[in-house]
């Protein structure tokens, strides 16, 4: 099969949930012998307009600086790319991308897919719901949603009853990284023999990290040798560091900056619990990675999180913006090693269903069924 995937962002230009999910999906489809093209509608100047990455063709859009024409330019470019490729399937990795996929699919008579990722629906305006969202959901041959919550919200907007839940996938590192320690990467902080609380993600308002830092202040008053490790970068880093300094947590809260995927997996293997205090979280791929590393989780009960973290089985759920409850749950887990171990085992078991090796088969089955409806038998 020839598969065209339309997405707004892709590494190395952007490293975020949808971008990484698209990157891994394209790689796994390619490993199954399919010709995959990714059309990226946002580009940084450092990256090439067209290149091949591990067998996957990547096409990047460079708009002309003309006001109020960006969407038209994007559509014309995508249409030209699709005509050149002549794909069997067109998949849009957000509602805006799904709108283009559905329209181009109609024009070149190819099946299209709209994949709802989260913020594209949660943050949409009334006008967007009446225009691009309605079009993408109505005219796509198939609609996917990353969580049951988004499935329901998409149904509420479109009344479409055949929306399929398709979670993000888990990319598993080679087993030889499991034995590595953070010290292997030159980290001088004394993490051994500490109670390590780990967060990985963007340092922005949506992640609720100000409440985590406040919670850690309370935790450090009850438990000795606690460390909060923050991996990531973002526009709130300075404010968060200022908050940590104000609470006299300079020797407890470590801002580690961005890390490679291998390094993140290594820190997860050395942590005691993983905390995700998000105010918004459509899915949370990082939760799958923590689960695979047998980490018990404390996370907020928002959007897609409770569909991954089950209270008492593989983690604990707290209300957003509640530092007191967050501190209480962290202390509870750090004081109960047997509960942490049981949750960690459950997390490892639960994470296997999200592995890309399993998910890619679901995608291929979907693609084949869409083609069969048009009388085409695909390999």
HELIX and SHEET records of a PDB file:
HELIX    1   1 UNK A   17  UNK A   31  1                                  15    
HELIX    2   2 UNK A   70  UNK A   85  1                                  16    
HELIX    3   3 UNK A   95  UNK A  108  1                                  14    
HELIX    4   4 UNK A  119  UNK A  122  1                                   4    
HELIX    5   5 UNK A  126  UNK A  128  1                                   3    
HELIX    6   6 UNK A  129  UNK A  133  3                                   5    
HELIX    7   7 UNK A  134  UNK A  139  1                                   6    
HELIX    8   8 UNK A  148  UNK A  158  1                                  11    
HELIX    9   9 UNK A  175  UNK A  177  5                                   3    
HELIX   10  10 UNK A  182  UNK A  185  5                                   4    
HELIX   11  11 UNK A  205  UNK A  207  5                                   3    
HELIX   12  12 UNK A  209  UNK A  222  1                                  14    
HELIX   13  13 UNK A  237  UNK A  246  1                                  10    
HELIX   14  14 UNK A  261  UNK A  270  1                                  10    
HELIX   15  15 UNK A  285  UNK A  292  1                                   8    
HELIX   16  16 UNK A  305  UNK A  307  5                                   3    
HELIX   17  17 UNK A  323  UNK A  334  1                                  12    
HELIX   18  18 UNK A  337  UNK A  351  1                                  15    
HELIX   19  19 UNK A  352  UNK A  354  5                                   3    
HELIX   20  20 UNK A  356  UNK A  372  1                                  17    
SHEET    1   A 8 UNK A  50  UNK A  53  0                                        
SHEET    2   A 8 UNK A  56  UNK A  60 -1                                        
SHEET    3   A 8 UNK A  35  UNK A  40  1                                        
SHEET    4   A 8 UNK A   2  UNK A   7  1                                        
SHEET    5   A 8 UNK A  89  UNK A  92  1                                        
SHEET    6   A 8 UNK A 111  UNK A 116  1                                        
SHEET    7   A 8 UNK A 142  UNK A 145  1                                        
SHEET    8   A 8 UNK A 164  UNK A 165  1                                        
SHEET    1   B 6 UNK A 253  UNK A 257  0                                        
SHEET    2   B 6 UNK A 226  UNK A 231  1                                        
SHEET    3   B 6 UNK A 195  UNK A 200  1                                        
SHEET    4   B 6 UNK A 273  UNK A 276  1                                        
SHEET    5   B 6 UNK A 296  UNK A 300  1                                        
SHEET    6   B 6 UNK A 315  UNK A 318  1                                        
END                                                                             
